[in-house]
C-alpha cells in the first residue's frame, strides 16, 4: 500500500527507486500507468492530468501511450517472434502500418544487439536477451516516461551488467524521456541517476541527488538501509 506519494520527475531525468523488498516500489510504477490504480490522487505527464478517482477509459489510454514498462519477468509473448513482440504495441496501440512498425522495431532491436534474432521466439533466447528485447519493445514506443521494474533481478551478474550498460546508454542518449527504475543495483543508482528515492513501508522517506542520499542522508532510516547494503552481514 502506498501512502501520500509526492514525486516530481523532470523531462530527461533518471530516477532510481530504492528500498527494502515489498515496500511499494513496484506498486508505484504500476500506479503511474494505471496497472494498479490508486484510490485517490492525481498524476500529470506533459499536459495531461488525471484524477485517479474519476479518470475515464480514454484518459487512461492516452496516459498509457505516454509510458512504457519493462518488467522483471520480461513478459514477452511466447507465441510471437522477437520482431512481432516489438511491433505489436506499435501496430495495436499507435496504429502504425506493418512496414513502419517493422522499420522502427528493427532499429531498436539492432540497438540492443539482437538484430540477428528477429525471427526467433522468446524460448530460444537467454534471460538477458529476453530482457534486451523487453527494453527494445518499450523504447520503440518512444515513451515520455520509461518505467523499469527490477530489470536485472532475474539475471546473473554478467547479464545484469549488460542490461545496466544498455540503460546507461539510453539515459545518456535521451534528453526528454524520463526513466523511473526500481533497483537493488546501487552502482547504477549512484552513477546514472539524477535523483534517488528511498522508500519504506509504502512511503517516500527521502529523495535527492545520489550524493545527498548516499553520502549525506538526513533520515536515520535511509542511513541504516544504505549502511546495510555497504556492510552486509556474512554468516560463516
GIDACOR-V763150 format. One record per backbone hydrogen bond with DSSP energy under -0.5 kcal/mol. CO is the residue of the C=O (numbers start at 1). NH is the residue of the N-H. Records with the same first field share a line. If there is no record, write none. Layout:
BEGIN
CO = NH + NH
END
This chain:
BEGIN
10 = 13
13 = 15 + 179
14 = 16 + 194 + 195
15 = 17 + 181
16 = 18 + 197
17 = 183
18 = 199
20 = 23
23 = 202
24 = 28
25 = 29
26 = 30
27 = 31
28 = 32
29 = 33
30 = 35 + 36
31 = 34
34 = 37
41 = 52
43 = 50
45 = 48
47 = 49
48 = 45
50 = 43 + 52
51 = 54 + 55
56 = 60
57 = 61
58 = 62
59 = 63
60 = 64
61 = 65
63 = 66
64 = 67
66 = 144 + 145
68 = 147
69 = 71
70 = 149
71 = 74
73 = 75
76 = 78
77 = 80
80 = 122
81 = 85
82 = 86
83 = 87
84 = 88
86 = 90
87 = 91
88 = 92
89 = 93 + 94
90 = 96
91 = 95
97 = 101
98 = 102
99 = 103
100 = 104
101 = 105
102 = 106
103 = 107
104 = 108
105 = 109
106 = 110
107 = 111
108 = 112
109 = 114
110 = 113
114 = 117
115 = 118
117 = 120
118 = 83
120 = 82
121 = 124
122 = 125
126 = 130
127 = 131
128 = 132
129 = 133
130 = 134
131 = 135
132 = 136
133 = 137
134 = 138
135 = 139
136 = 140
137 = 141
138 = 141 + 143
139 = 142
144 = 178
145 = 68 + 147
146 = 148 + 180
147 = 70
148 = 150 + 182
150 = 153
152 = 155
156 = 160
157 = 161
158 = 162
159 = 163
160 = 164
161 = 165
162 = 166
163 = 167
164 = 168
165 = 169
166 = 170
167 = 171
168 = 172
169 = 173
170 = 174
173 = 175
176 = 12 + 178
178 = 146
179 = 15
180 = 148
181 = 17 + 183
182 = 150
184 = 186
185 = 189
186 = 190
187 = 191
188 = 192 + 193
195 = 16
196 = 198 + 208
197 = 18 + 199
198 = 205 + 206
199 = 20
200 = 203
202 = 3
203 = 200 + 205
206 = 198
208 = 196
209 = 213
210 = 214
211 = 215 + 216
212 = 216
219 = 223
220 = 224
221 = 225
222 = 226
223 = 227
224 = 228
225 = 229
226 = 230
227 = 231
232 = 234
233 = 235
234 = 236
END
